[in-house]
Amino acid sequence: HISFEIIRLFSEGLYQSPHKAIEELVSNGYDAGANDVHVLVPEEPEDSSPITPLWVIDDGNGMDAAGFHQLWQVAYSSKADIDPSTVERAPIGQFGIGKLASYVLAWHLTHISKSDGRIRCTMMDFRLLEGRHQYQEEEDPFTLDLYELTEDEAKTLLQDVQTRAPDAWRLMFGADSKESWTAAGMRDFKSLYERLSVPRLRWVLSTGLPLHSNFSIHMNGEALESSKSRGNVIASFTIGGEDD
């Protein structure tokens, strides 16, 4: 029931860089306990073929039906209730506004997630919200459908990933696939996307990448190295030994 105009103004003011918007989606994977996040940036087609989607895929906890419902509650997230001292990773993503990062980049957003052995999917066309500037009592709230997919149906929706990033594909399907994962796909891009620079995105993600041995980011199949691991050593200390 929140005003679409508020969503538009808030999200466009919050994310004025496509690189920071994608970084927010990567942060969602980190907060979900993922070990690997794959970012697939589309290349401009040489002919008149439609541009491929931008995918952010992680092997985190995935979402069940309740998780999808929470995903679409604007400005609410259970992350805010987490005591950082009780978890291995303190949350780094924004609380409840990650989906707005997708809104500033593209009109069409697809979420596909595997959890508890089931694959679920939502598809959001933000164009359907245009004109819904203010909620009226007599107006029905916007309804977003949740689908359950077979593995073959999920493979069809994600088929371009198989050739663009085989490692990401194996994360989701096959003998070595993970028990849970989430793929966020964007297409029908907005004007902000035109400012996307692949080298700068690589720098933003490597700069913001937490220095964790169990977390890595891959961009178009290439593993990114955390910039924190390239710092200059200014001193070395030996702890323990015969002189102690």
N, C-alpha and C positions, 0 to 999 in steps of 0.2 A: 504493500500500500504506500510505500515511500514514493515521493514525487520523482518522476524520471528526470525532470529538469535539475533537481538537486544532485542526482547521481551523475548527470553529465557535467555540471559545473564542478562538482567536488573531484571527480576522477581526472578531468582535464587539468585542473589546478594542481593535483597531487603528482601526476606523472607527466612532466613536460619533456621527458627524454624517452625514446623507445628503449634505450639500453637499460635504464633504471626499471622500466616496467617489466622487462624480461628478467632482470635480476630478482625482482619480487617473486616471480613465478618459480625461479630456481630456489629461492628461500623457502617457499612452501614445501618443496621436496625435502629440503634439509630438516625442516620442522617436523615432517612426517617420518623421520628416522631413516631416510634413504641413504644407501651407500653410494649409489651412482645416479647422476642426473644427466640426461642427454638433451642438448638443445640442437634442434635441426632448423637452420635458417634457410629459407627457400632461395634458389637461384633464379634470376630472371630467365624465362624461356627464350630460346632463340627464334621460335616461330610464334604463332598465335595461340599456342597452348595455354591453358589457364595456369597461373602460378600455383605451385604446390603449397600446402599449408605450412605454417610455422608450428613445430611441435616442441613441447617441453615434457619429457618423459622421465619418471623417477620410479625407483623400486622401494618406495616407502610403504607405509601401512595400508594404503588404499582407502576407499570409502565404501561403506555400506549405505543403505537407504537413508539412515539418520545422518550420515556424514554428508551426503549430497544435499539434504535439507539444510544443514548448517552452512554448507558452502554458499548458498544463495540468501543467507540472512546478512544483509548489509550491515557492516559495523558491529557485528557480533562474532566472537570466536572463543572457543574454550581455551585457547592459548593464554588468555588473560588470567585464567584461574590456576595456571601451572606455577608451582613453586620451583624456581630454577635450581634450588639445592637438592631437589628430589629426582632430577632427571639427568641423564648423561649429557644432553645438549640443551642449553637454554634456548628458547625460541628466538629467532632473529627476524621473522617476517612481520609485516604489519598485521594488526589484529582485526580480521574480518573484512579487509578491503582488498585482498589479493585479486578477487575476480574483477575489480575495477581496473587493474593493470591490463587485463585482457581487453576490456571495453575500449580503452584509448588506442589500442593497436588495430582492432579489427571489428567488423560488424557481426561476424559469425564465430561462435565459440562452441567447441565440442569437448566434453569431458568424458573419458572412458576410464573406468577403474575396476580393478579386480580385488576382491576382498572376500574372505570366507568361502572361497571356491566358486564365486559367482562374479560375472562381469556385468557391470551396469553402465548406463550412458545417459547423458543429457545433451541436448543440442539447443543452443540459445541464439536466436536471431535478434540482435538489439534493435534492428529497424522496426520490429513489431511494437516497440515501446515508444516510438516517435508519436507525438500528439497526445500522449498520456501525461500531461503536465501536472495535473493535480488530481489526487484521489477524490472521487465523489462517492457518497454513500450508496447511490443507486448503481454505481459502476462496479462490475466484477473485478476482483484483483487479478493480476496477470498470473496465468498458470503455466508452469514448466513441467513437462512430462518426464518421468524417469522410466527408462527402458531396461530390460534385462536381455543381454545378448548371448548367443551361442559363441563359441570360440571362432567358428568360421565367419560369423557376422562381424565380430571384432576384427578379424584379420582383413576383411574387405574394407572396413573403414580406415584401417591403418596400413593398407597395402603399400603405399609409397615409402613407408619407413623401411621396408625390407631391403630395398635397393640403396636408399640414402644412408642408412645407418644399421648395418647388419647386427652390430653388438646390441643396439637398442631393441631390435626385433627379437633377438635371442633372449633378452631380458624378459620379454612378455610371452613368447611362444617357443615351444620346443622342449627337449629333454632337460635342459638346464635353466628353464624359465623360473622366475621368482614366484612365490606364493601370492604376493600382492604387488600391485603397481598402479600408477596413474599416468594417463597421457592427456595433456591439454593441447588442443589443436585450434589454431586461428586461421581464418581465411577471409576473403573480401576485405582487404586491408584499408585502413583509413590514412589520411594524409600524414599523420605522425610517423607511420611506418616508413615513409619515403626518406626520412632522416636517419634511418638505420645504417650504421657503418659496421661491417663485419669485423675489421681490425679493432675498432673501438669497443665493440661488444666483447671481443675476446679479452681486451685489457680490463674492462669493467668487471667481468666475471672472475678473472684471475686475481684481481685486486681484492674483491669482496669474498673470495673463496676462503672459508675457515680452514685453518691449518690443522686438519684432522686426518689421521691415518686411515680412517674408515669412511671418508667422504671424498668423492671426486666428481668433477664436471667434465663432460665431453661435448665438444661443439663440432657439429658436422663430422663426427667420428674421431676427432682429434682430442686426446686428453689434455686438459689445461693444467698447468703447474701454478700453484699458489705463489703469488709474488712474495708472500711472507717467507717462503723457503729460500728466496734469493737474496736475503738481507746480508749486509756486510758483518762479518764476525769482528767484534771489537775487543773480546777477551775470552780466554779459556780458563776453566777451573778444574782441578783434579780433586775429587772427593774420595777419601779413603786412601789407603796405602801405608807403607812402612813408616812414613814420617809423622803420621797422625797419632 
